[in-house]
Amino acid sequence: MIKTFGDALELNNITYYAFPTPETLSKLKNDDLRSVGLSFRKAEYVIGLSKDIINDEVDLEALKSMDTQEILMNS
């Protein structure tokens, strides 16, 4: 997924890939993500979560300070 949808950077003849941004992922179709090995359901979740992040429905900064139990209680 990273090589297919992430931005590439070449440094000293080595190519590095960034994880795709929520903006990039939100524009994909389920079949795009299925082509790189995700199940239909996982593709739906990745696209949906990406859209939620863009629409400020998920606060990634707030999640950093929460433990798993807090995240589950707030979902």
PyMOL Python script that loads the backbone (N, CA, C, O; Angstrom):
from pymol import cmd

cmd.read_pdbstr("""\
ATOM      1  N   MET A   1       0.831  -1.183   0.000  1.00  0.00           N
ATOM      2  CA  MET A   1       0.000   0.000   0.000  1.00  0.00           C
ATOM      3  C   MET A   1       0.878   1.250   0.000  1.00  0.00           C
ATOM      4  O   MET A   1       0.580   2.222  -0.693  1.00  0.00           O
ATOM      5  N   ILE A   2       1.952   1.220   0.775  1.00  0.00           N
ATOM      6  CA  ILE A   2       2.806   2.400   0.880  1.00  0.00           C
ATOM      7  C   ILE A   2       3.478   2.701  -0.458  1.00  0.00           C
ATOM      8  O   ILE A   2       3.505   3.853  -0.892  1.00  0.00           O
ATOM      9  N   LYS A   3       4.022   1.672  -1.117  1.00  0.00           N
ATOM     10  CA  LYS A   3       4.681   1.885  -2.398  1.00  0.00           C
ATOM     11  C   LYS A   3       3.692   2.305  -3.481  1.00  0.00           C
ATOM     12  O   LYS A   3       4.040   3.073  -4.379  1.00  0.00           O
ATOM     13  N   THR A   4       2.473   1.810  -3.400  1.00  0.00           N
ATOM     14  CA  THR A   4       1.479   2.097  -4.424  1.00  0.00           C
ATOM     15  C   THR A   4       0.861   3.478  -4.266  1.00  0.00           C
ATOM     16  O   THR A   4       0.662   4.183  -5.255  1.00  0.00           O
ATOM     17  N   PHE A   5       0.555   3.872  -3.031  1.00  0.00           N
ATOM     18  CA  PHE A   5      -0.198   5.112  -2.814  1.00  0.00           C
ATOM     19  C   PHE A   5       0.567   6.201  -2.068  1.00  0.00           C
ATOM     20  O   PHE A   5       0.110   7.343  -2.005  1.00  0.00           O
ATOM     21  N   GLY A   6       1.725   5.863  -1.502  1.00  0.00           N
ATOM     22  CA  GLY A   6       2.495   6.858  -0.753  1.00  0.00           C
ATOM     23  C   GLY A   6       3.451   7.625  -1.649  1.00  0.00           C
ATOM     24  O   GLY A   6       3.799   7.162  -2.735  1.00  0.00           O
ATOM     25  N   ASP A   7       3.872   8.785  -1.199  1.00  0.00           N
ATOM     26  CA  ASP A   7       4.847   9.583  -1.937  1.00  0.00           C
ATOM     27  C   ASP A   7       6.230   8.961  -1.791  1.00  0.00           C
ATOM     28  O   ASP A   7       6.582   8.454  -0.726  1.00  0.00           O
ATOM     29  N   ALA A   8       7.006   9.004  -2.864  1.00  0.00           N
ATOM     30  CA  ALA A   8       8.351   8.443  -2.859  1.00  0.00           C
ATOM     31  C   ALA A   8       9.388   9.556  -2.735  1.00  0.00           C
ATOM     32  O   ALA A   8       9.204  10.659  -3.249  1.00  0.00           O
ATOM     33  N   LEU A   9      10.478   9.240  -2.043  1.00  0.00           N
ATOM     34  CA  LEU A   9      11.607  10.151  -1.898  1.00  0.00           C
ATOM     35  C   LEU A   9      12.872   9.335  -2.116  1.00  0.00           C
ATOM     36  O   LEU A   9      13.082   8.314  -1.461  1.00  0.00           O
ATOM     37  N   GLU A  10      13.710   9.789  -3.036  1.00  0.00           N
ATOM     38  CA  GLU A  10      14.963   9.084  -3.278  1.00  0.00           C
ATOM     39  C   GLU A  10      16.092   9.856  -2.630  1.00  0.00           C
ATOM     40  O   GLU A  10      16.223  11.067  -2.809  1.00  0.00           O
ATOM     41  N   LEU A  11      16.904   9.139  -1.877  1.00  0.00           N
ATOM     42  CA  LEU A  11      18.033   9.738  -1.165  1.00  0.00           C
ATOM     43  C   LEU A  11      19.196   8.764  -1.230  1.00  0.00           C
ATOM     44  O   LEU A  11      19.072   7.620  -0.793  1.00  0.00           O
ATOM     45  N   ASN A  12      20.303   9.197  -1.760  1.00  0.00           N
ATOM     46  CA  ASN A  12      21.488   8.341  -1.914  1.00  0.00           C
ATOM     47  C   ASN A  12      21.162   7.038  -2.630  1.00  0.00           C
ATOM     48  O   ASN A  12      21.590   5.963  -2.210  1.00  0.00           O
ATOM     49  N   ASN A  13      20.402   7.145  -3.713  1.00  0.00           N
ATOM     50  CA  ASN A  13      20.016   5.999  -4.533  1.00  0.00           C
ATOM     51  C   ASN A  13      19.141   4.982  -3.813  1.00  0.00           C
ATOM     52  O   ASN A  13      19.030   3.839  -4.255  1.00  0.00           O
ATOM     53  N   ILE A  14      18.525   5.382  -2.718  1.00  0.00           N
ATOM     54  CA  ILE A  14      17.573   4.530  -1.997  1.00  0.00           C
ATOM     55  C   ILE A  14      16.226   5.237  -2.021  1.00  0.00           C
ATOM     56  O   ILE A  14      16.133   6.429  -1.731  1.00  0.00           O
ATOM     57  N   THR A  15      15.194   4.495  -2.369  1.00  0.00           N
ATOM     58  CA  THR A  15      13.858   5.073  -2.418  1.00  0.00           C
ATOM     59  C   THR A  15      13.132   4.772  -1.114  1.00  0.00           C
ATOM     60  O   THR A  15      13.050   3.625  -0.677  1.00  0.00           O
ATOM     61  N   TYR A  16      12.614   5.819  -0.511  1.00  0.00           N
ATOM     62  CA  TYR A  16      11.823   5.723   0.708  1.00  0.00           C
ATOM     63  C   TYR A  16      10.387   6.119   0.377  1.00  0.00           C
ATOM     64  O   TYR A  16      10.152   6.947  -0.504  1.00  0.00           O
ATOM     65  N   TYR A  17       9.436   5.528   1.083  1.00  0.00           N
ATOM     66  CA  TYR A  17       8.032   5.818   0.830  1.00  0.00           C
ATOM     67  C   TYR A  17       7.361   6.299   2.107  1.00  0.00           C
ATOM     68  O   TYR A  17       7.574   5.745   3.185  1.00  0.00           O
ATOM     69  N   ALA A  18       6.555   7.330   1.970  1.00  0.00           N
ATOM     70  CA  ALA A  18       5.761   7.831   3.090  1.00  0.00           C
ATOM     71  C   ALA A  18       4.419   7.107   3.091  1.00  0.00           C
ATOM     72  O   ALA A  18       3.904   6.729   2.039  1.00  0.00           O
ATOM     73  N   PHE A  19       3.860   6.920   4.283  1.00  0.00           N
ATOM     74  CA  PHE A  19       2.522   6.335   4.352  1.00  0.00           C
ATOM     75  C   PHE A  19       1.555   7.302   3.682  1.00  0.00           C
ATOM     76  O   PHE A  19       1.674   8.512   3.869  1.00  0.00           O
ATOM     77  N   PRO A  20       0.605   6.799   2.911  1.00  0.00           N
ATOM     78  CA  PRO A  20      -0.341   7.691   2.233  1.00  0.00           C
ATOM     79  C   PRO A  20      -1.102   8.575   3.228  1.00  0.00           C
ATOM     80  O   PRO A  20      -1.433   8.143   4.332  1.00  0.00           O
ATOM     81  N   THR A  21      -1.367   9.789   2.827  1.00  0.00           N
ATOM     82  CA  THR A  21      -2.100  10.722   3.687  1.00  0.00           C
ATOM     83  C   THR A  21      -3.584  10.364   3.718  1.00  0.00           C
ATOM     84  O   THR A  21      -4.073   9.665   2.830  1.00  0.00           O
ATOM     85  N   PRO A  22      -4.297  10.837   4.728  1.00  0.00           N
ATOM     86  CA  PRO A  22      -5.748  10.621   4.743  1.00  0.00           C
ATOM     87  C   PRO A  22      -6.424  11.180   3.493  1.00  0.00           C
ATOM     88  O   PRO A  22      -7.399  10.609   3.005  1.00  0.00           O
ATOM     89  N   GLU A  23      -5.909  12.291   2.977  1.00  0.00           N
ATOM     90  CA  GLU A  23      -6.486  12.881   1.767  1.00  0.00           C
ATOM     91  C   GLU A  23      -6.359  11.923   0.587  1.00  0.00           C
ATOM     92  O   GLU A  23      -7.301  11.752  -0.186  1.00  0.00           O
ATOM     93  N   THR A  24      -5.196  11.303   0.455  1.00  0.00           N
ATOM     94  CA  THR A  24      -4.980  10.340  -0.624  1.00  0.00           C
ATOM     95  C   THR A  24      -5.866   9.116  -0.440  1.00  0.00           C
ATOM     96  O   THR A  24      -6.536   8.682  -1.377  1.00  0.00           O
ATOM     97  N   LEU A  25      -5.868   8.564   0.760  1.00  0.00           N
ATOM     98  CA  LEU A  25      -6.633   7.343   1.024  1.00  0.00           C
ATOM     99  C   LEU A  25      -8.133   7.557   0.869  1.00  0.00           C
ATOM    100  O   LEU A  25      -8.847   6.662   0.417  1.00  0.00           O
ATOM    101  N   SER A  26      -8.609   8.730   1.239  1.00  0.00           N
ATOM    102  CA  SER A  26     -10.050   8.985   1.180  1.00  0.00           C
ATOM    103  C   SER A  26     -10.580   9.017  -0.250  1.00  0.00           C
ATOM    104  O   SER A  26     -11.776   8.830  -0.474  1.00  0.00           O
ATOM    105  N   LYS A  27      -9.695   9.253  -1.219  1.00  0.00           N
ATOM    106  CA  LYS A  27     -10.110   9.337  -2.623  1.00  0.00           C
ATOM    107  C   LYS A  27     -10.082   7.980  -3.334  1.00  0.00           C
ATOM    108  O   LYS A  27     -10.522   7.860  -4.478  1.00  0.00           O
ATOM    109  N   LEU A  28      -9.562   6.968  -2.646  1.00  0.00           N
ATOM    110  CA  LEU A  28      -9.456   5.646  -3.266  1.00  0.00           C
ATOM    111  C   LEU A  28     -10.793   4.921  -3.250  1.00  0.00           C
ATOM    112  O   LEU A  28     -11.699   5.255  -2.487  1.00  0.00           O
ATOM    113  N   LYS A  29     -10.886   3.940  -4.098  1.00  0.00           N
ATOM    114  CA  LYS A  29     -12.043   3.048  -4.139  1.00  0.00           C
ATOM    115  C   LYS A  29     -11.659   1.749  -3.434  1.00  0.00           C
ATOM    116  O   LYS A  29     -10.477   1.430  -3.308  1.00  0.00           O
ATOM    117  N   ASN A  30     -12.656   1.010  -2.980  1.00  0.00           N
ATOM    118  CA  ASN A  30     -12.391  -0.272  -2.319  1.00  0.00           C
ATOM    119  C   ASN A  30     -11.495  -1.163  -3.173  1.00  0.00           C
ATOM    120  O   ASN A  30     -10.577  -1.801  -2.658  1.00  0.00           O
ATOM    121  N   ASP A  31     -11.759  -1.207  -4.474  1.00  0.00           N
ATOM    122  CA  ASP A  31     -10.971  -2.065  -5.366  1.00  0.00           C
ATOM    123  C   ASP A  31      -9.501  -1.652  -5.417  1.00  0.00           C
ATOM    124  O   ASP A  31      -8.629  -2.502  -5.601  1.00  0.00           O
ATOM    125  N   ASP A  32      -9.214  -0.356  -5.255  1.00  0.00           N
ATOM    126  CA  ASP A  32      -7.824   0.098  -5.226  1.00  0.00           C
ATOM    127  C   ASP A  32      -7.089  -0.540  -4.057  1.00  0.00           C
ATOM    128  O   ASP A  32      -5.973  -1.035  -4.214  1.00  0.00           O
ATOM    129  N   LEU A  33      -7.711  -0.529  -2.893  1.00  0.00           N
ATOM    130  CA  LEU A  33      -7.073  -1.097  -1.706  1.00  0.00           C
ATOM    131  C   LEU A  33      -7.087  -2.620  -1.734  1.00  0.00           C
ATOM    132  O   LEU A  33      -6.172  -3.258  -1.212  1.00  0.00           O
ATOM    133  N   ARG A  34      -8.096  -3.196  -2.326  1.00  0.00           N
ATOM    134  CA  ARG A  34      -8.141  -4.656  -2.459  1.00  0.00           C
ATOM    135  C   ARG A  34      -7.005  -5.141  -3.366  1.00  0.00           C
ATOM    136  O   ARG A  34      -6.495  -6.247  -3.188  1.00  0.00           O
ATOM    137  N   SER A  35      -6.612  -4.312  -4.336  1.00  0.00           N
ATOM    138  CA  SER A  35      -5.536  -4.704  -5.259  1.00  0.00           C
ATOM    139  C   SER A  35      -4.176  -4.793  -4.563  1.00  0.00           C
ATOM    140  O   SER A  35      -3.242  -5.383  -5.106  1.00  0.00           O
ATOM    141  N   VAL A  36      -4.060  -4.215  -3.375  1.00  0.00           N
ATOM    142  CA  VAL A  36      -2.801  -4.307  -2.616  1.00  0.00           C
ATOM    143  C   VAL A  36      -2.944  -5.227  -1.406  1.00  0.00           C
ATOM    144  O   VAL A  36      -2.101  -5.213  -0.509  1.00  0.00           O
ATOM    145  N   GLY A  37      -4.026  -6.036  -1.382  1.00  0.00           N
ATOM    146  CA  GLY A  37      -4.124  -7.094  -0.384  1.00  0.00           C
ATOM    147  C   GLY A  37      -5.106  -6.879   0.749  1.00  0.00           C
ATOM    148  O   GLY A  37      -5.252  -7.768   1.589  1.00  0.00           O
ATOM    149  N   LEU A  38      -5.781  -5.753   0.816  1.00  0.00           N
ATOM    150  CA  LEU A  38      -6.747  -5.549   1.891  1.00  0.00           C
ATOM    151  C   LEU A  38      -8.061  -6.251   1.555  1.00  0.00           C
ATOM    152  O   LEU A  38      -8.449  -6.353   0.391  1.00  0.00           O
ATOM    153  N   SER A  39      -8.730  -6.727   2.588  1.00  0.00           N
ATOM    154  CA  SER A  39     -10.055  -7.305   2.393  1.00  0.00           C
ATOM    155  C   SER A  39     -11.037  -6.176   2.092  1.00  0.00           C
ATOM    156  O   SER A  39     -10.735  -5.001   2.300  1.00  0.00           O
ATOM    157  N   PHE A  40     -12.206  -6.548   1.603  1.00  0.00           N
ATOM    158  CA  PHE A  40     -13.226  -5.548   1.303  1.00  0.00           C
ATOM    159  C   PHE A  40     -13.553  -4.728   2.548  1.00  0.00           C
ATOM    160  O   PHE A  40     -13.625  -3.501   2.484  1.00  0.00           O
ATOM    161  N   ARG A  41     -13.751  -5.400   3.677  1.00  0.00           N
ATOM    162  CA  ARG A  41     -14.112  -4.717   4.919  1.00  0.00           C
ATOM    163  C   ARG A  41     -12.990  -3.792   5.388  1.00  0.00           C
ATOM    164  O   ARG A  41     -13.257  -2.661   5.793  1.00  0.00           O
ATOM    165  N   LYS A  42     -11.741  -4.255   5.339  1.00  0.00           N
ATOM    166  CA  LYS A  42     -10.621  -3.406   5.757  1.00  0.00           C
ATOM    167  C   LYS A  42     -10.493  -2.186   4.850  1.00  0.00           C
ATOM    168  O   LYS A  42     -10.194  -1.088   5.319  1.00  0.00           O
ATOM    169  N   ALA A  43     -10.718  -2.379   3.561  1.00  0.00           N
ATOM    170  CA  ALA A  43     -10.669  -1.250   2.623  1.00  0.00           C
ATOM    171  C   ALA A  43     -11.731  -0.218   2.993  1.00  0.00           C
ATOM    172  O   ALA A  43     -11.467   0.985   2.982  1.00  0.00           O
ATOM    173  N   GLU A  44     -12.928  -0.692   3.319  1.00  0.00           N
ATOM    174  CA  GLU A  44     -13.991   0.230   3.751  1.00  0.00           C
ATOM    175  C   GLU A  44     -13.577   1.006   4.992  1.00  0.00           C
ATOM    176  O   GLU A  44     -13.794   2.215   5.072  1.00  0.00           O
ATOM    177  N   TYR A  45     -12.983   0.316   5.960  1.00  0.00           N
ATOM    178  CA  TYR A  45     -12.564   0.967   7.203  1.00  0.00           C
ATOM    179  C   TYR A  45     -11.478   2.012   6.947  1.00  0.00           C
ATOM    180  O   TYR A  45     -11.533   3.112   7.499  1.00  0.00           O
ATOM    181  N   VAL A  46     -10.498   1.678   6.120  1.00  0.00           N
ATOM    182  CA  VAL A  46      -9.406   2.617   5.835  1.00  0.00           C
ATOM    183  C   VAL A  46      -9.948   3.875   5.155  1.00  0.00           C
ATOM    184  O   VAL A  46      -9.587   4.992   5.527  1.00  0.00           O
ATOM    185  N   ILE A  47     -10.800   3.693   4.175  1.00  0.00           N
ATOM    186  CA  ILE A  47     -11.373   4.838   3.465  1.00  0.00           C
ATOM    187  C   ILE A  47     -12.269   5.652   4.398  1.00  0.00           C
ATOM    188  O   ILE A  47     -12.195   6.880   4.418  1.00  0.00           O
ATOM    189  N   GLY A  48     -13.106   4.975   5.163  1.00  0.00           N
ATOM    190  CA  GLY A  48     -14.005   5.669   6.092  1.00  0.00           C
ATOM    191  C   GLY A  48     -13.250   6.434   7.164  1.00  0.00           C
ATOM    192  O   GLY A  48     -13.584   7.581   7.461  1.00  0.00           O
ATOM    193  N   LEU A  49     -12.230   5.809   7.750  1.00  0.00           N
ATOM    194  CA  LEU A  49     -11.438   6.482   8.774  1.00  0.00           C
ATOM    195  C   LEU A  49     -10.709   7.683   8.187  1.00  0.00           C
ATOM    196  O   LEU A  49     -10.618   8.731   8.826  1.00  0.00           O
ATOM    197  N   SER A  50     -10.194   7.535   6.985  1.00  0.00           N
ATOM    198  CA  SER A  50      -9.516   8.656   6.328  1.00  0.00           C
ATOM    199  C   SER A  50     -10.458   9.839   6.140  1.00  0.00           C
ATOM    200  O   SER A  50     -10.079  10.987   6.375  1.00  0.00           O
ATOM    201  N   LYS A  51     -11.671   9.556   5.721  1.00  0.00           N
ATOM    202  CA  LYS A  51     -12.667  10.620   5.555  1.00  0.00           C
ATOM    203  C   LYS A  51     -13.008  11.259   6.901  1.00  0.00           C
ATOM    204  O   LYS A  51     -13.163  12.477   6.987  1.00  0.00           O
ATOM    205  N   ASP A  52     -13.126  10.446   7.949  1.00  0.00           N
ATOM    206  CA  ASP A  52     -13.410  10.986   9.291  1.00  0.00           C
ATOM    207  C   ASP A  52     -12.285  11.890   9.773  1.00  0.00           C
ATOM    208  O   ASP A  52     -12.542  12.916  10.402  1.00  0.00           O
ATOM    209  N   ILE A  53     -11.047  11.523   9.488  1.00  0.00           N
ATOM    210  CA  ILE A  53      -9.904  12.353   9.879  1.00  0.00           C
ATOM    211  C   ILE A  53      -9.955  13.694   9.144  1.00  0.00           C
ATOM    212  O   ILE A  53      -9.763  14.743   9.760  1.00  0.00           O
ATOM    213  N   ILE A  54     -10.209  13.670   7.856  1.00  0.00           N
ATOM    214  CA  ILE A  54     -10.291  14.900   7.063  1.00  0.00           C
ATOM    215  C   ILE A  54     -11.409  15.805   7.567  1.00  0.00           C
ATOM    216  O   ILE A  54     -11.252  17.026   7.600  1.00  0.00           O
ATOM    217  N   ASN A  55     -12.531  15.216   7.958  1.00  0.00           N
ATOM    218  CA  ASN A  55     -13.693  15.987   8.415  1.00  0.00           C
ATOM    219  C   ASN A  55     -13.636  16.318   9.904  1.00  0.00           C
ATOM    220  O   ASN A  55     -14.629  16.752  10.487  1.00  0.00           O
ATOM    221  N   ASP A  56     -12.466  16.111  10.516  1.00  0.00           N
ATOM    222  CA  ASP A  56     -12.250  16.409  11.944  1.00  0.00           C
ATOM    223  C   ASP A  56     -13.188  15.645  12.870  1.00  0.00           C
ATOM    224  O   ASP A  56     -13.503  16.112  13.965  1.00  0.00           O
ATOM    225  N   GLU A  57     -13.629  14.485  12.436  1.00  0.00           N
ATOM    226  CA  GLU A  57     -14.454  13.634  13.292  1.00  0.00           C
ATOM    227  C   GLU A  57     -13.598  12.709  14.144  1.00  0.00           C
ATOM    228  O   GLU A  57     -14.085  12.110  15.103  1.00  0.00           O
ATOM    229  N   VAL A  58     -12.323  12.593  13.793  1.00  0.00           N
ATOM    230  CA  VAL A  58     -11.350  11.825  14.565  1.00  0.00           C
ATOM    231  C   VAL A  58     -10.174  12.748  14.828  1.00  0.00           C
ATOM    232  O   VAL A  58      -9.601  13.310  13.894  1.00  0.00           O
ATOM    233  N   ASP A  59      -9.812  12.907  16.089  1.00  0.00           N
ATOM    234  CA  ASP A  59      -8.709  13.774  16.483  1.00  0.00           C
ATOM    235  C   ASP A  59      -7.485  12.911  16.777  1.00  0.00           C
ATOM    236  O   ASP A  59      -7.377  12.323  17.853  1.00  0.00           O
ATOM    237  N   LEU A  60      -6.569  12.838  15.820  1.00  0.00           N
ATOM    238  CA  LEU A  60      -5.388  11.989  15.989  1.00  0.00           C
ATOM    239  C   LEU A  60      -4.509  12.448  17.142  1.00  0.00           C
ATOM    240  O   LEU A  60      -3.915  11.619  17.832  1.00  0.00           O
ATOM    241  N   GLU A  61      -4.417  13.740  17.360  1.00  0.00           N
ATOM    242  CA  GLU A  61      -3.602  14.250  18.467  1.00  0.00           C
ATOM    243  C   GLU A  61      -4.177  13.807  19.813  1.00  0.00           C
ATOM    244  O   GLU A  61      -3.428  13.441  20.718  1.00  0.00           O
ATOM    245  N   ALA A  62      -5.485  13.840  19.942  1.00  0.00           N
ATOM    246  CA  ALA A  62      -6.111  13.407  21.191  1.00  0.00           C
ATOM    247  C   ALA A  62      -5.895  11.910  21.417  1.00  0.00           C
ATOM    248  O   ALA A  62      -5.724  11.472  22.554  1.00  0.00           O
ATOM    249  N   LEU A  63      -5.902  11.139  20.353  1.00  0.00           N
ATOM    250  CA  LEU A  63      -5.704   9.691  20.477  1.00  0.00           C
ATOM    251  C   LEU A  63      -4.321   9.343  21.022  1.00  0.00           C
ATOM    252  O   LEU A  63      -4.156   8.335  21.710  1.00  0.00           O
ATOM    253  N   LYS A  64      -3.338  10.169  20.718  1.00  0.00           N
ATOM    254  CA  LYS A  64      -1.973   9.906  21.182  1.00  0.00           C
ATOM    255  C   LYS A  64      -1.880   9.845  22.702  1.00  0.00           C
ATOM    256  O   LYS A  64      -1.073   9.094  23.249  1.00  0.00           O
ATOM    257  N   SER A  65      -2.696  10.625  23.375  1.00  0.00           N
ATOM    258  CA  SER A  65      -2.605  10.687  24.838  1.00  0.00           C
ATOM    259  C   SER A  65      -3.567   9.727  25.534  1.00  0.00           C
ATOM    260  O   SER A  65      -3.599   9.685  26.764  1.00  0.00           O
ATOM    261  N   MET A  66      -4.352   8.956  24.782  1.00  0.00           N
ATOM    262  CA  MET A  66      -5.321   8.027  25.361  1.00  0.00           C
ATOM    263  C   MET A  66      -4.775   6.609  25.374  1.00  0.00           C
ATOM    264  O   MET A  66      -4.005   6.218  24.497  1.00  0.00           O
ATOM    265  N   ASP A  67      -5.183   5.846  26.378  1.00  0.00           N
ATOM    266  CA  ASP A  67      -4.863   4.426  26.340  1.00  0.00           C
ATOM    267  C   ASP A  67      -5.980   3.698  25.587  1.00  0.00           C
ATOM    268  O   ASP A  67      -7.011   4.290  25.265  1.00  0.00           O
ATOM    269  N   THR A  68      -5.767   2.441  25.317  1.00  0.00           N
ATOM    270  CA  THR A  68      -6.709   1.677  24.497  1.00  0.00           C
ATOM    271  C   THR A  68      -8.118   1.699  25.063  1.00  0.00           C
ATOM    272  O   THR A  68      -9.082   1.842  24.311  1.00  0.00           O
ATOM    273  N   GLN A  69      -8.252   1.561  26.365  1.00  0.00           N
ATOM    274  CA  GLN A  69      -9.570   1.545  26.994  1.00  0.00           C
ATOM    275  C   GLN A  69     -10.316   2.863  26.770  1.00  0.00           C
ATOM    276  O   GLN A  69     -11.512   2.863  26.477  1.00  0.00           O
ATOM    277  N   GLU A  70      -9.602   3.983  26.909  1.00  0.00           N
ATOM    278  CA  GLU A  70     -10.224   5.290  26.680  1.00  0.00           C
ATOM    279  C   GLU A  70     -10.682   5.436  25.231  1.00  0.00           C
ATOM    280  O   GLU A  70     -11.763   5.961  24.964  1.00  0.00           O
ATOM    281  N   ILE A  71      -9.861   4.973  24.307  1.00  0.00           N
ATOM    282  CA  ILE A  71     -10.227   5.064  22.898  1.00  0.00           C
ATOM    283  C   ILE A  71     -11.486   4.255  22.619  1.00  0.00           C
ATOM    284  O   ILE A  71     -12.392   4.728  21.933  1.00  0.00           O
ATOM    285  N   LEU A  72     -11.544   3.049  23.145  1.00  0.00           N
ATOM    286  CA  LEU A  72     -12.695   2.188  22.922  1.00  0.00           C
ATOM    287  C   LEU A  72     -13.961   2.773  23.544  1.00  0.00           C
ATOM    288  O   LEU A  72     -15.045   2.635  22.977  1.00  0.00           O
ATOM    289  N   MET A  73     -13.840   3.420  24.696  1.00  0.00           N
ATOM    290  CA  MET A  73     -14.994   4.013  25.354  1.00  0.00           C
ATOM    291  C   MET A  73     -15.519   5.234  24.585  1.00  0.00           C
ATOM    292  O   MET A  73     -16.705   5.556  24.666  1.00  0.00           O
ATOM    293  N   ASN A  74     -14.644   5.905  23.849  1.00  0.00           N
ATOM    294  CA  ASN A  74     -15.019   7.109  23.115  1.00  0.00           C
ATOM    295  C   ASN A  74     -15.372   6.851  21.655  1.00  0.00           C
ATOM    296  O   ASN A  74     -15.631   7.787  20.898  1.00  0.00           O
ATOM    297  N   SER A  75     -15.381   5.587  21.264  1.00  0.00           N
ATOM    298  CA  SER A  75     -15.660   5.312  19.851  1.00  0.00           C
ATOM    299  C   SER A  75     -17.122   4.984  19.623  1.00  0.00           C
ATOM    300  O   SER A  75     -17.527   4.727  18.490  1.00  0.00           O
TER     301      SER A  75
END
""", "prot")
cmd.dss("prot")
cmd.show_as("cartoon", "prot")
cmd.util.cbc("prot")
cmd.orient("prot")
